[in-house]
Amino acid sequence: MAVETQDIKTTPSPDDQANTATQTAKYLSFFLGEEEYALGILSVREIIGLIDITPLPQTPDYVKGVINLRGKIIPVIELRAKFGLDSVEYTEQTCVIVVEVGNESSDQHFEIGIIVDSVREVLDIAGNQIDPPPSFGCSVPLDYITGIGKVREKVVVLLNIDEIVTSAEAEKLFGTSKGTDASSS
């Protein structure tokens, strides 16, 4: 005898809400100047030192160009410029975080490198240690911020990479590089 099942939507119980509040997520923290930011670790593919970047003509000032990473062409943006922060000289600690951005509804994913001043550490932050983004006084557009993490005696601005570089923006800027293999050209 076949039994039909249905998806039943339920309201989370207080216990479920408490478990969500105490669930811990991992974030990669990095610096832009004196400010510490973090990205969900699941969007991070790798961290590399700064390598030669080939500039692209007629792109926004935050787009630095593309890199050839083991035969794969990866577009690179400078997060300082994207946030409207002053430029600084690159140092030995300047690095590129290769992240995956994507649109779940269209199943499009792009790897993009973001230049940061330095990478700090992987943080474990519990849900109850994350406050909503502030409604004022931030140099980063609020759409880019998922929350403010309280870690030890400091705060870390948690970023949403899918808002910083939307898949539509990535496709517009770098559509031809999606899945491009430098060795096949």
N, C-alpha and C positions, 0 to 999 in steps of 0.2 A: 504494500500500500504506500503510495507516494504522499509525502507530507509537503504542503506548500509552506514556504516561509515568506515572511514579509519583513522589510526593513522598518523598524519602529524607532522613531526618534523620541528620545527621552531627555528630560532635563537632568543635568548632572546633579548627583546628590551632594550634600555638604562634604561627605568624605572624599568623593571624587574631586571636588574643587580644592580641598585641602591637599590631596596628593599632587594635583597639578601645580599648586603653589610651591610645593617643596621639591618638585622634580628639578633635577640639575641638568643644565645644558652646557656644552663646551663652546668656548669662543676663543679665537685667535686675537690677541691684543697687539696693537701697534701704535706708534706715535706719529703725529704731525705736529711739529714744534713741541710745545710742552703738554699738549692735550693728548690723552690716551683714548683710543677708539678700539672697537672690537667687532669682528664679523663672526657669524655662526660658522663653526669649524666644518660643517658639512658642505659649505659652498667653496671651501679652500681646496685647491688641487695640489699646489706646491708653492714653495717660497724659493726664489732664486736671487742671486746677487745681480746687481745692475749689469746688463750686457748691452752691446751696441743696438741702438734702436734706429730703424730706418724711418725717416719722417715721411708723412703722407701730405700731399698738397691739398689745399682748400678744405681743411678740417678745423673744428673748433680748437681754441688754444689749449684746452686740457688734453687733447689727443696728441700724444707724443709720436706715434707711429706704430710700427709693427716689429716684432722680433721673430727670429727663426729659432724655435725651441725644439731641438731634436727632430728637425724636418717638418714641424708644424708651425704655421704662421699664426702668431698670437697678437692681436691688437693691444696696445698699451695706452693707458690714460694716467695722467698725474692727478692724484686725489687732491693735492693742495690747490691746483688750478680749478678743478671741478667745484671745490668748495669756496672758491674766491679768496683763498689765502695767499699771502705774499710768497713768491718763489724764493727758494734758498738754493745754495750750491749743494750738489750731491756729495755725499761723503762715503766712506767705506761701509757705513751702516745702512745707507740707502739701499732698498731692495724692491723687488717686484713680487707681489703676491698674485699668483695665478688663481683666479676664481672662476666659477661657473655661474653664469646668469642665465635665467630662462623663464619662459612663460609656460606654466603647467598646462594651461588650457590649450595651447597650440603645440605643446611638446617640442618647442624649439629651445635649444641650449647653445650657448656660446661660451668659449673660454676667453677671458680678457685678463690682461695683466694690469695691476694697479700699483703705481709707484708710491711708496711710503717712506718716511724718514728713517724708521727703524722698526723692527718687529720685537715685541716684548716677550710674550709667553702665552701658553694655553691656559685659559681660566675656566674653572667650573663655577657657574653662577646658578643658584637656585631661583626658581620662579618668584619666590617671595622676597628675593633680594633685587628685583627689577621694578623700578618705578616707571610710570608713563613718561614720554618725552615732555620737556618743559614747553610751555606755550609762548615763551618769549626769551630773549637774551641769548640766542644761540647763533653762532656763525654758520652753522650747517643747516640747510633747509629741513624743516620738521618732517617732511615726507621721507627723508633719508634715515630718520632715527626711529628705531623700534622701541627703545627704552633707555633708561639710565641704570646701569648695574652698580650695585654697592658691593665693593670687594675690599675686604679688610678696612683700612681707613681712607680709602679713595673712591672716586666714582669713575666709571668708564662709560663712554657714550657707545651704545650698541647700534650698529648700522645695519640697514637692509640693502644688500648689494643689488637686489633686483629692482629697487627704486632708484639707486644711484645711477645705474646703467640699465635701463629697461631693455627688454629683448627687442622692442620695436626700434629703439635708438641704436642698439647694437647692430641690428640688421641693416638699418639705414646707413650707418657709418662703415660697417665692415661686412656687409652681406656677402660680398664675394670671397671673404676669407673664411667663412664658416666651413669647417671641415677641410680646408685647403691643405694640401701636403706639398711642401716646398720641393720635395724630390720628384714630384710628378710633373712639374712645369718645365 
